[in-house]
Amino acid sequence: MNAPFLKSSDGGRSFAPMRVPHGDNHDLWINPTNNQVMINANDGGANISFNGGASWSSQNNQPTAQFYRVITDNRFPYYVYGGQQDNTSLGTASRTNGAGIERQDWFIGPGCESAYIAFDNPNDPQVIYGGCYQGNIEVFDTKTGIVKDVMAYPHIGLAVTPKLQKYRFNWNAPIMASPFKNGTIYHGGNVVLKSSDNGQTWQVISGDLTRNDKAKQEDGGGPYTNEGAGGEVYNTLAYIAVSPHKEGVLYTGSDCGLVHLTQDDGKTWQNITPKDLDECLIHSIEVSPHDPATAYIVATKYRFNDFTPLIYVTKDYGKTWKKITQGIEAESFAKVVREDPKRKGLLYCGTELGFYISYNQGENWQKLQLNLPVVPIKDLVVHDNDLVASTAGRAFWILDDLAVLQQSENLQAESKARIYKPKNTVKFDSQTPPEPVPGVGQNPMNGVILDYFLPKDMDSSNVVLQILDNQGNIIRTYDNKKDLNYQRYEGGPAEKAVMPSKKGINRFAWDMRREGIAGISKVFVNGDYRGSLVAPNTYKVRLIAEKDTSMTEATIIADPRLKATKADFDAQQAMLAKIEVQTKDIHNSVNRMRKVKTQIENITALLKDNKDMVALVDTGKAVLKKISAWEENLITPKQETFQDVINFYNRLNAELLDLKNRVDVHDPRPTTGATTRLNDLSKEWETHKATLNKLINVEVAKFNEMYKQKAIPALIVPD
């Protein structure tokens, strides 16, 4: 087992390479009863062979990526980036229009497996910086595909004794971009390097900010083979934090336990290492988004077989420090802390064994694992009110919408039913399968994500969620009860969504649609019964749970990539409303007349053998034919499956539902074609509505009059 997979058939005198799906092979299990069955473990996952290694199973079905760091850009949808161990740096969409995040939604970034990623401009991430071991750094232009090396002092570095190198770089050397000036980046070696021109030129803005212990800068291997890839280089900077509050304020943390601060862009530096912190790895530094003087450092000593979590906070630029680890498991050593940008003192912590939060700036921590696998969390970033995590073994994870954490003092202290105000939701229609799809990254829930607290299980009670427009009209209602009368049939409406009602926090998504359209029993329609999508606006959300009622607001905003005006959305909404009103009117009319048909059929069946009732029965049959003829202009009863749409004419309701789907799209501007078509369909419905009125007021009325004249008893006893 090595970078290659080697096999010897002569007791080790000679070896031949075997083809395996991935390099850096670490372990091999051979079935003791059948040596043709093997399992190989490598840096990319695991593979199984049933033929002695002649062929192997795929590892593309395993979410086992190990990412060092994570960063996001500011576009919509935002992208997530990081360096993947034994692969490359990667970027991927946080969500897609499809059923999930697939292979084509990823792209290879600059640098290599150990890359830190930074942007020249996160709002327009055309230029991306990416690092690699031995201090390599590249600039990648995503539009042209051009990659340029901008290493400060180009050299191979591999196998070179660390103490002899001009600069010593960590395997995962930090790269940070200035939030104040595009083109300005910082690269951490044993010193801080700064470039103000996208890496074209560099200047050293610090002295050696490590312990610089030459005895620990020797060759990494021996006595037979040197190991000089870069992971064994010591006395390096492991983290740089750039303050978002003031230009020129930087913190550094070294892999040997030193923390430094400059407040003048490197002209002077202070050693602000906590007094009780000895040799360790400073894994991350967080400058509070709320207070320029507050910062958090997270250190690890697992390399010394010490798994104690080490988290410190300063509120005075490092003059004093306080250890804040109460509540974190003793051997769950921490790697990263981030402070919520909306709520001061709300902290998120990633550790070797899970995820923690603190509501009081680290005074106490509580575990919040949810559905996150127990896996080392390497880094965290808060973006668009989501929390994004990079893990060592389970790739990227996103906790969608932190609103419930931001708005609750303590989830365990809640006592009444309550709904939390969701983050602003971009009007974006994507698919979210009910269950994860193997090999596909999950999209967030589609629509406005609504979190609500229930003080007890309420499955046996009535829990209702109402969506109201700004005039106070209820446009959508959900509840926690399954519709026991629902009957599925081909081409009919889908079963209604049922909201969860368990004790504690529940999550449900309003799909941004109005109430759906009722169907016609057992009648196939090749269309979408869902209500139309609402326009960007602020809506009220009301939760009713037994005696508790809770209200909040949900704001839907337009996709920032669209060039659409309010007038465009208004025109779309007006057209959709007209389509839905007419479709509902048609379905309601057909359902009404089907009830009339049922009554006539029942009456004529009872009277068909009565010679005195021949005229009434014949009139009834004539009315039935006219109703059926009228109905067949509106629906297509002969259609039974989706294949029948090419066999039988699609009638008015199908045409309206089809037009609804064409109009109810992301770009709101109705086309002239759609407008013309709706006008024609509306005229057609007016014609059929006039026929309906004639049927009711003339034909049905005539039958009723004849029935009345016959003085037929309410109950007829057969002969």
C-alpha positions in Angstrom: 0.0 0.0 0.0 1.5 3.3 -1.1 0.7 6.1 -3.5 0.4 3.3 -6.0 -1.1 -0.2 -5.3 1.6 -2.8 -5.8 1.3 -6.6 -5.9 4.0 -9.3 -5.6 3.5 -12.9 -6.6 7.0 -14.0 -5.7 7.3 -13.3 -2.0 8.3 -9.6 -2.4 11.2 -10.1 -4.8 9.4 -8.0 -7.4 6.3 -5.8 -7.5 3.9 -4.8 -10.3 1.4 -2.0 -10.1 -2.3 -2.7 -10.1 -4.9 -0.3 -11.4 -7.1 1.1 -8.7 -9.6 4.0 -8.8 -7.6 6.3 -6.6 -4.1 6.9 -5.3 -2.6 7.1 -1.8 -3.7 3.6 -0.8 -3.8 3.1 3.0 -5.2 -0.3 3.8 -6.4 -3.5 2.2 -8.7 -6.2 3.6 -8.6 -9.7 2.0 -11.3 -12.1 2.7 -9.7 -15.0 4.6 -11.9 -17.5 2.9 -11.8 -16.1 -0.6 -8.8 -14.1 -1.6 -10.5 -12.8 -4.7 -12.7 -10.5 -2.5 -10.8 -7.4 -1.3 -11.6 -4.0 0.1 -9.2 -1.1 -0.6 -9.1 2.1 1.5 -7.5 5.2 0.0 -7.6 8.9 0.1 -10.7 9.0 -2.1 -12.8 6.5 -0.4 -13.1 2.7 -0.6 -13.4 0.1 -3.4 -14.4 -3.5 -3.5 -13.0 -6.2 -5.9 -14.5 -9.6 -6.4 -11.8 -10.8 -8.9 -8.5 -10.3 -7.1 -8.1 -6.7 -8.1 -8.7 -7.0 -11.8 -11.6 -4.6 -11.5 -13.0 -2.4 -8.6 -16.2 -0.9 -7.7 -16.8 2.9 -8.1 -16.1 5.3 -5.3 -18.1 8.1 -6.9 -21.1 7.0 -4.8 -19.4 7.9 -1.5 -19.7 11.4 0.1 -16.3 11.0 1.8 -14.5 14.2 0.6 -12.1 15.7 3.1 -12.1 19.5 2.9 -9.6 21.7 4.7 -11.2 25.1 4.7 -14.4 26.6 3.3 -15.3 30.0 1.8 -18.3 31.3 -0.2 -18.7 34.0 -2.8 -21.5 36.5 -2.8 -23.4 35.7 -6.0 -26.8 34.0 -6.1 -26.9 31.2 -5.7 -23.7 31.4 -3.7 -20.9 28.9 -4.4 -18.9 27.0 -1.9 -15.2 26.4 -2.3 -12.4 24.5 -0.6 -9.4 22.3 -1.1 -10.1 18.6 -1.1 -7.5 16.2 0.3 -5.8 14.1 -2.5 -7.8 15.8 -5.2 -7.9 19.5 -6.2 -9.5 22.7 -5.0 -13.2 22.7 -5.9 -16.1 25.1 -6.2 -19.8 24.1 -6.3 -23.2 25.7 -6.3 -25.0 25.8 -3.0 -28.3 25.0 -4.8 -29.5 24.4 -8.4 -32.7 24.5 -10.4 -32.6 20.7 -10.7 -33.2 17.9 -8.3 -29.9 18.5 -6.6 -26.2 19.4 -6.9 -24.7 17.1 -9.5 -21.2 16.5 -11.0 -21.7 19.2 -13.6 -22.3 21.8 -10.9 -18.7 21.4 -9.6 -15.6 22.9 -11.1 -11.9 22.6 -10.4 -10.3 25.7 -8.9 -6.8 27.0 -8.5 -4.1 25.5 -6.4 -4.3 21.9 -5.2 -5.7 19.6 -2.6 -4.5 21.7 0.4 -5.7 25.0 -1.1 -6.9 28.0 0.8 -9.2 29.9 -1.5 -9.7 33.6 -1.7 -11.4 36.0 -4.1 -10.3 39.3 -5.7 -14.0 40.3 -5.5 -16.5 38.0 -3.8 -19.4 39.8 -5.5 -18.0 39.0 -8.9 -15.7 36.0 -8.3 -14.0 36.0 -11.7 -10.5 36.0 -10.2 -9.8 33.3 -7.6 -6.7 32.6 -5.7 -5.7 29.1 -4.6 -2.7 27.8 -2.7 -0.8 24.5 -2.6 1.8 23.0 -0.3 5.3 24.4 -0.4 3.9 27.9 -0.8 2.6 27.6 -4.3 -0.2 30.0 -5.2 -2.1 30.5 -8.4 -4.6 33.0 -9.8 -7.4 31.5 -11.8 -9.6 33.6 -14.2 -12.9 31.7 -14.3 -14.0 33.4 -17.5 -11.0 32.8 -19.6 -9.8 29.6 -17.8 -6.3 31.0 -17.6 -4.2 30.0 -14.5 -1.1 31.9 -13.5 1.5 31.0 -10.9 2.2 34.0 -8.6 4.4 32.3 -6.0 6.4 34.9 -4.0 9.7 33.0 -4.5 9.2 30.2 -7.0 11.1 27.0 -6.2 10.3 23.3 -6.1 10.6 23.0 -2.4 9.9 19.2 -2.4 12.5 17.3 -0.3 14.3 20.5 0.7 15.1 20.7 4.4 12.7 23.2 5.9 15.3 25.3 7.7 17.1 25.9 4.4 14.0 27.3 2.7 13.6 31.0 2.1 10.1 30.9 3.4 8.5 28.0 5.3 4.9 27.3 4.4 2.2 25.2 6.1 0.7 22.4 4.1 -2.5 24.4 4.3 -0.9 27.8 4.1 -3.4 30.7 4.7 -4.5 33.1 1.9 -6.7 36.0 2.8 -8.0 38.7 0.6 -8.5 42.3 1.8 -12.2 43.2 2.2 -11.2 46.8 1.6 -9.2 46.7 -1.7 -9.6 44.4 -4.6 -6.3 42.9 -5.7 -4.8 42.9 -2.2 -4.1 39.5 -0.7 -2.0 38.1 2.2 -0.2 34.8 2.1 1.2 33.2 5.3 4.6 31.4 5.4 6.7 31.9 8.5 6.2 35.5 7.6 3.3 37.4 6.2 3.5 38.2 2.5 1.4 40.9 1.0 0.5 41.7 -2.6 -1.4 44.7 -3.8 -1.5 43.7 -7.5 -3.0 40.2 -7.6 0.2 38.4 -6.8 2.3 40.2 -9.4 4.7 41.5 -6.7 5.0 40.7 -3.0 6.4 42.3 0.0 7.3 40.8 3.4 5.3 42.8 6.1 6.5 40.9 9.2 9.3 39.2 10.8 9.2 35.5 11.6 6.0 35.0 13.5 6.7 31.5 14.6 8.9 30.0 17.4 11.5 29.4 14.6 13.0 26.3 16.4 15.7 25.2 14.0 15.8 21.8 15.7 12.3 21.2 14.5 13.0 22.2 10.9 15.0 19.2 9.8 14.1 16.5 7.2 10.8 14.9 7.8 11.8 11.3 7.1 14.4 8.7 7.8 16.5 6.8 8.3 15.9 5.3 4.9 13.8 7.7 2.9 13.2 11.5 3.3 9.6 12.7 3.5 9.5 16.2 2.0 6.1 16.8 0.4 5.3 19.8 2.7 3.1 18.4 5.4 6.1 18.0 7.7 7.3 21.6 7.5 7.1 23.2 10.9 7.2 26.7 12.4 4.7 28.1 9.9 1.7 30.3 9.9 -1.5 28.3 10.0 -4.0 31.1 10.0 -4.4 34.8 9.1 -7.5 36.7 10.1 -8.2 40.1 8.4 -10.4 42.4 10.5 -13.5 43.5 8.7 -13.7 46.7 10.8 -10.5 48.5 9.9 -8.0 48.2 7.1 -4.6 47.0 8.2 -5.7 45.0 11.3 -4.5 41.4 11.0 -4.1 38.5 13.3 -1.8 35.5 12.7 -1.7 32.1 14.3 1.2 29.7 13.9 1.4 25.9 14.0 3.6 26.2 17.0 1.2 28.2 19.2 2.0 31.9 18.7 -0.6 34.6 18.1 0.4 38.0 16.7 -1.5 41.2 15.9 -0.8 44.2 13.7 -3.0 47.3 13.6 -0.9 49.1 11.0 -0.8 46.6 8.1 2.4 45.0 9.2 4.6 47.9 10.3 4.6 46.7 13.9 3.5 43.4 15.4 2.6 42.4 18.9 2.8 38.9 20.4 -0.6 38.5 22.0 -0.4 34.7 22.7 -2.4 33.7 25.8 0.0 33.2 28.7 -1.2 29.7 29.5 -1.0 28.5 25.9 2.1 26.5 25.1 3.2 24.8 21.9 0.1 23.9 19.8 -1.5 24.6 16.4 -3.6 27.8 16.1 -6.3 26.3 13.8 -8.5 29.3 13.4 -9.0 33.0 14.4 -12.3 34.8 14.3 -12.6 38.6 14.6 -16.0 39.4 16.0 -18.3 41.0 13.4 -19.8 43.1 16.2 -16.7 44.5 18.1 -13.3 45.3 16.6 -11.5 44.5 19.8 -13.0 41.1 20.2 -11.4 38.0 18.7 -11.6 34.2 19.2 -8.8 31.7 18.7 -9.0 28.0 18.5 -6.0 25.8 19.1 -5.3 22.1 19.0 -2.8 19.8 20.7 -3.8 16.5 19.3 -0.3 16.1 17.8 0.9 15.9 21.4 -1.8 13.3 22.2 -3.8 16.0 24.0 -7.4 16.2 22.8 -8.6 19.0 25.2 -10.6 21.7 23.5 -8.8 25.0 23.5 -10.9 28.1 22.8 -10.0 31.6 23.9 -11.7 35.0 23.6 -10.2 38.5 24.0 -12.2 41.7 24.2 -9.2 44.1 24.2 -7.1 43.2 21.1 -5.3 40.3 22.9 -4.2 42.1 26.1 -6.2 39.6 28.1 -7.7 36.2 27.2 -10.4 34.0 28.7 -10.7 30.3 28.1 -14.3 29.4 27.0 -14.9 25.6 26.7 -17.5 24.8 29.3 -19.9 22.2 27.9 -17.7 20.8 25.2 -16.8 17.1 25.6 -13.4 16.6 27.1 -11.8 15.0 24.1 -13.8 16.8 21.4 -10.9 19.2 20.5 -12.2 22.3 18.7 -11.0 23.5 15.3 -13.1 26.6 14.5 -15.4 29.2 16.1 -17.5 31.7 14.2 -19.7 34.4 15.7 -23.1 35.0 14.2 -23.1 38.2 12.2 -26.6 39.1 13.3 -26.7 38.2 16.9 -23.8 39.2 19.1 -22.5 36.4 21.4 -24.1 33.6 19.4 -21.2 31.3 18.6 -20.8 28.3 16.4 -18.1 25.8 17.1 -16.8 22.9 14.9 -14.9 20.1 16.8 -13.4 16.8 16.0 -16.5 15.0 17.3 -19.4 17.4 16.4 -21.0 20.8 16.3 -21.7 23.1 19.3 -23.4 26.4 19.8 -23.2 29.0 22.6 -25.8 31.8 23.3 -23.5 33.6 25.7 -20.2 34.2 24.0 -18.8 30.8 25.0 -19.7 30.9 28.7 -21.6 27.7 28.0 -21.8 25.4 25.0 -24.4 22.9 24.0 -24.3 20.3 21.3 -26.5 20.7 18.2 -25.7 17.8 15.9 -29.1 17.5 14.2 -28.6 15.3 11.1 -24.9 16.1 10.7 -22.8 13.0 10.7 -20.3 12.7 13.6 -17.3 13.8 11.6 -14.4 16.3 12.2 -15.5 19.8 11.3 -12.5 21.7 9.8 -14.0 25.1 9.1 -17.2 27.1 9.2 -18.5 30.2 7.5 -21.8 32.1 7.8 -23.2 33.3 4.6 -26.7 34.5 3.5 -27.8 33.5 7.0 -26.7 29.9 6.3 -23.9 28.1 8.1 -21.6 26.2 5.8 -19.2 23.5 7.1 -16.2 21.8 5.6 -15.6 18.3 7.1 -12.8 15.8 7.1 -14.7 12.9 5.5 -18.2 14.0 4.7 -17.6 16.9 2.3 -19.6 20.2 2.7 -22.7 20.6 4.8 -25.1 23.6 5.0 -27.4 24.4 7.9 -30.1 26.4 6.0 -31.3 29.6 7.7 -30.1 30.3 11.2 -33.1 32.3 12.1 -34.4 30.0 14.8 -31.0 30.1 16.6 -30.7 33.9 16.2 -34.2 34.6 17.6 -34.3 32.2 20.5 -32.6 32.9 23.8 -32.5 29.2 24.5 -34.4 26.6 22.7 -34.9 24.6 25.9 -36.5 27.5 27.5 -39.4 28.0 25.0 -42.8 27.2 26.5 -45.4 28.4 23.9 -46.0 27.6 20.3 -43.9 30.1 18.3 -43.0 30.7 14.6 -39.7 32.4 13.8 -39.1 35.0 11.2 -37.4 33.4 8.2 -34.6 35.0 6.3 -35.5 36.9 3.1 -36.2 34.2 0.5 -35.2 34.7 -3.2 -38.0 33.6 -5.5 -36.2 30.6 -7.0 -38.0 27.5 -8.1 -36.0 24.3 -7.6 -36.7 20.7 -7.0 -36.2 19.1 -3.6 -36.9 15.3 -3.6 -38.4 14.1 -0.4 -35.5 11.7 0.2 -31.8 12.3 -0.7 -30.7 11.0 -4.1 -27.6 8.9 -4.0 -24.6 10.7 -5.6 -26.4 14.0 -5.7 -25.9 16.9 -3.3 -29.1 18.1 -1.6 -30.8 21.3 -2.5 -32.3 23.3 0.4 -36.0 23.0 0.9 -37.8 24.7 -1.9 -39.6 27.8 -0.8 -39.8 29.9 2.3 -38.3 27.8 5.1 -40.4 28.1 8.2 -39.2 27.1 11.7 -41.7 26.8 14.5 -41.6 25.6 18.1 -44.3 23.4 19.7 -44.2 22.8 23.4 -45.4 19.2 23.1 -46.3 16.6 20.5 -49.5 17.8 18.8 -50.2 15.1 16.2 -53.6 14.6 17.9 -54.3 18.3 18.0 -55.0 20.7 15.1 -52.0 22.8 14.1 -52.6 25.3 11.3 -50.2 27.4 9.3 -51.7 30.3 7.3 -50.1 32.5 4.7 -51.7 36.0 4.3 -51.1 38.7 1.7 -50.6 42.3 2.6 -54.4 42.9 2.4 -54.9 40.2 5.1 -56.4 37.6 2.7 -55.5 34.0 3.4 -53.8 32.7 0.3 -52.5 29.3 1.6 -53.4 27.1 4.5 -51.5 24.0 5.8 -52.3 21.8 8.7 -50.9 18.7 10.4 -53.7 16.3 9.3 -53.6 13.9 6.4 -56.6 14.2 4.1 -58.4 10.9 4.7 -60.7 11.5 1.8 -57.9 12.0 -0.7 -58.0 9.5 -3.6 -55.1 9.5 -6.0 -55.9 9.0 -9.7 -53.9 9.4 -12.8 -53.7 13.0 -13.9 -55.3 14.3 -10.7 -54.1 16.7 -8.0 -51.2 15.7 -5.7 -51.8 14.9 -2.1 -51.6 17.9 0.1 -48.4 18.6 2.1 -48.8 17.9 5.8 -46.8 20.0 8.3 -44.9 18.2 11.1 -46.2 18.7 14.7 -43.6 17.2 17.0 -42.4 18.6 20.3 -39.6 21.1 19.8 -38.5 22.7 16.6 -40.2 21.7 13.4 -39.2 22.8 9.9 -41.6 23.2 7.0 -41.4 25.0 3.7 -44.1 27.1 2.1 -43.5 26.6 -1.6 -44.4 30.2 -2.4 -47.6 29.1 -4.1 -51.2 30.0 -3.6 -53.9 27.4 -2.8 -54.1 24.7 -5.4 -56.9 24.0 -8.0 -59.4 21.3 -7.2 -59.7 18.5 -9.8 -62.6 16.6 -11.4 -62.8 13.1 -9.9 -61.2 10.4 -12.1 -60.6 12.9 -14.9 -57.0 12.9 -16.3 -55.5 16.3 -17.1 -52.0 16.7 -18.4 -51.4 19.8 -16.2 -50.3 21.2 -12.9 -52.9 21.7 -10.3 -50.6 23.6 -7.9 -51.4 27.2 -7.2 -49.3 29.8 -9.0 -46.2 31.3 -7.4 -46.7 34.6 -5.6 -44.8 37.8 -6.5 -42.0 39.2 -4.5 -43.5 40.9 -1.4 -43.8 40.6 2.3 -46.4 38.1 3.6 -47.7 37.4 7.0 -47.4 33.9 8.5 -49.7 32.7 11.2 -49.2 29.6 13.4 -52.2 28.3 15.3 -51.6 25.5 17.8 -54.3 24.9 20.3 -54.6 28.0 22.4 -51.4 29.6 21.1 -51.2 31.9 18.1 -47.9 33.2 16.7 -47.4 35.7 13.8 -44.4 36.6 11.8 -43.5 38.0 8.4 -41.9 36.3 5.4 -40.3 38.4 2.7 -39.8 37.1 -0.8 -37.4 39.0 -3.0 -36.8 38.8 -6.8 -33.9 36.9 -8.2 -31.1 39.4 -8.4 -30.0 38.0 -11.7 -33.3 39.1 -13.3 -34.0 42.4 -14.9 -37.7 42.5 -14.0 -39.8 45.4 -12.7 -42.7 45.4 -10.3 -44.9 46.1 -13.3 -43.7 42.8 -14.9 -44.6 40.8 -11.8 -47.9 42.6 -11.5 -48.7 41.7 -15.1 -47.7 38.1 -14.5 -49.8 37.9 -11.3 -52.9 39.3 -13.1 -52.6 36.8 -15.9 -52.1 33.9 -13.6 -55.1 35.0 -11.4 -57.3 35.1 -14.5 -56.2 31.7 -15.6 -56.7 30.2 -12.2 -60.2 31.8 -11.8 -61.3 30.4 -15.1 -59.9 26.9 -14.5 -61.5 26.8 -11.1 -64.7 28.0 -12.6 -64.6 25.3 -15.3 -63.9 22.5 -12.8 -66.5 23.8 -10.4 -69.0 23.9 -13.3 -68.3 20.4 -14.5 -68.5 19.1 -10.9 -71.9 20.8 -10.5 -73.2 19.5 -13.7 -72.0 16.0 -13.0 -74.1 16.1 -9.8 -77.0 17.1 -12.0 -76.3 14.2 -14.3 -76.2 11.8 -11.4 -79.6 12.9 -10.3 -81.1 12.6 -13.8 -79.5 9.2 -14.2 -81.0 8.0 -10.9 -84.4 9.3 -11.7 -84.6 7.9 -15.2 -83.3 4.6 -14.0 -86.2 4.4 -11.6 -88.8 5.4 -14.1 -87.6 3.7 -17.3 -90.2 0.9 -17.0 -93.1 3.2 -16.2 -95.1 3.8 -19.4 -96.5 7.0 -18.0 -93.0 8.4 -17.7 -91.7 7.8 -21.2 -91.6 11.5 -22.1 -89.9 12.5 -18.8 -87.3 9.7 -19.3 -86.7 10.7 -22.9 -86.3 14.4 -21.9 -83.9 13.3 -19.2 -81.8 11.3 -21.7 -81.7 14.3 -24.0 -80.5 16.6 -21.2 -77.8 14.1 -20.3 -76.5 14.1 -23.9 -76.4 17.9 -24.0 -74.5 18.0 -20.7 -72.0 15.4 -21.9 -71.6 17.3 -25.2 -71.0 20.5 -23.2 -68.6 18.8 -20.8 -66.5 17.3 -23.6 -65.6 20.8 -24.8 -64.1 21.5 -21.4 -62.4 18.2 -20.4 -61.3 15.0 -22.1 -62.8 12.0 -20.3 -61.2 9.5 -22.7 -57.7 10.5 -21.6 -56.6 8.1 -18.8 -52.8 8.3 -18.9 -50.1 10.8 -20.0 -49.7 8.9 -23.3 -53.3 9.6 -24.2 -52.5 13.3 -24.7 -51.4 12.4 -28.2 -54.5 10.3 -28.8 -57.3 12.5 -27.7 -57.9 16.2 -28.1 -56.8 18.3 -25.1 -59.7 20.5 -24.1 -60.1 23.9 -22.5 -59.1 23.0 -18.9 -55.9 21.3 -20.2 -55.1 24.3 -22.4 -55.6 26.7 -19.5 -53.4 24.6 -17.2 -50.8 24.4 -19.9 -50.8 28.2 -20.3 -50.5 28.6 -16.6 -47.3 26.6 -16.6 -45.9 28.6 -19.5 -46.7 31.9 -17.7 -45.8 30.9 -14.1 -42.0 30.9 -14.7 -39.0 32.6 -13.3 -38.9 35.5 -15.8 -42.2 37.3 -15.0 -42.8 39.2 -18.2 -45.8 37.7 -20.1 -45.3 37.3 -23.8 -47.7 38.7 -26.4 -48.3 35.1 -27.5 -49.4 34.1 -24.0 -51.6 37.2 -23.7 -53.3 36.5 -27.1 -53.8 32.9 -26.2 -55.4 33.7 -22.9 -57.8 36.2 -24.6 -58.9 33.4 -27.0 -59.3 30.8 -24.3 -61.3 33.3 -22.2 -63.7 34.0 -25.1 -64.0 30.2 -25.6 -65.0 29.8 -21.9 -67.5 32.6 -22.2 -69.2 30.8 -25.0 -69.3 27.5 -23.1 -70.5 29.4 -20.0 -73.4 30.7 -22.0 -74.2 27.2 -23.0 -74.1 26.1 -19.4 -76.5 28.9 -18.4 -78.9 27.7 -21.2 -78.6 24.1 -20.0 -79.5 25.1 -16.5 -82.1 27.7 -17.2 -83.8 25.9 -20.1 -83.0 22.2 -20.4 -82.7 21.3 -16.7 -85.6 23.7 -15.9 -87.8 21.9 -18.5 -87.0 18.5 -17.0 -87.7 19.9 -13.5 -91.1 21.2 -14.7 -92.1 17.9 -16.2 -91.0 16.1 -13.1 -93.1 18.5 -11.0 -96.1 18.0 -13.2 -95.9 14.2 -12.9 -96.1 14.6 -9.1 -93.6 11.8 -8.6 -93.5 10.7 -4.9 -90.2 11.1 -3.0 -90.0 7.4 -2.6 -90.9 4.9 -5.3 -91.7 1.4 -4.4 -90.8 -1.0 -7.3 -93.5 -3.5 -8.6 
